[in-house]
Amino acid sequence: MRALVVIMAAVGALLVPAGAQAATGPALDVPESTLDAALNCSDGISDAQRDPVLLVPGTTLTPAEFDGNYARAFAAKGWPYCTITLPDHGMGDIQVAAEYVVHAIRTVSAEAGRKVSLVGHSQGGMIPRWALKYWPDTRADVADLVGLAPSNHGTLIAQAVCLPGCAPSFWQQRTGSAFMTALNSGPETWPGIDYTNIYTALDEVVTPNFDENGSSSLHTGQGRISNIGLQRVCPAHVADHLTTGTVDAPAFALVLDALTHQGPADPGRLPAGACAQPVMPYVDPVALPVNEANLATTVATQVALYPHAPAEPAPKSYIRS
């Protein structure tokens, strides 16, 4: 079915006038076969009865970060969902990784016959905004963008990390980088899309995030926006960067609220007892320690071994033009 959708899309592109094609954004440089291989979906995507969810992992990680939590939860609820594997564990040029998100939005929306909702952690919560900004046709295909500790305005931490050189995506996620400047120039959001940004004041990776003026929050544009601090909802809550995007119970409750209501998440609808739960529902408590150890090992390995670049990747020509 997906192959048929891709063929139909290619034929349709040939029939669109040149001026209209410009509204779709720049051509994708990554081979289509590579983009297809990076997209994995559950059953029920074709003619879906509800908006499918696209799960986008964070820097250093793969879709495995969702195996024991969000993917498990959506499977139990019978919700169709897909995962996107970003190249090089999200350590390379984010401009290239964004093409994977563009392709996934187009493919899944076409196959489902309806809009999709994106749920992403860290870079995974920010990178869809790059896709929506520079590939305008994707905006009509997206209902919700839910960011879990998203690096929407970069992080001050990366300034020090990159002094001797660092991974390309670390360069780009520095506060004030050329990438972040381009991403946040003009409107931050687009009409017709609901934006939910969930952050923690204890975030040790995306900083600062003490309040709605922090990195994760969005304020401009015509999208409907909800910036939600976990400590504002659950005082004394101890979620860090990784748990906010994986097993945190209040964060999960807010994700479900965003995906089951018109508009972004509303913390006033948070279920009673959500703040008291040690982890989100559907997590296997026996497998949890092993899963957390595996994620920590993956993060540490990528940070330690991924080749360092001496400078930020050059902006693509479509930005300069």
Buried (B, 14 or more C-beta within 10 A) or exposed (E): EBEEBBEEEEEEEEEEEEEEEEEBBBEBEBEEEEBBEBBBBBEBBBEBEBBBBBBBBBBBBBBBBBBBBBBBBBBEEEBBBBBBBBBBBBBBBBBBBBBBBBBBBBBBBBBBEBBBBBBBBBBBBBBBBBBBBBBEBBBEBBBBBBBBBBBBBBBBBBEEBBEEEBBBBBBBBBBEBBBBEBBBEEEBBBEEBBBBBBBBBBBEBBBBBBEBEBBBBBEEBEBBBBBBBBBBBBEEBEBBBBBBBBBBBBBBBBBBBBBEEEBBBBBEEBEEEBBEBEBBBBBEEEEBEEBBEBBEEBBEEBBEEBEEBEEBBEBBEEBEE
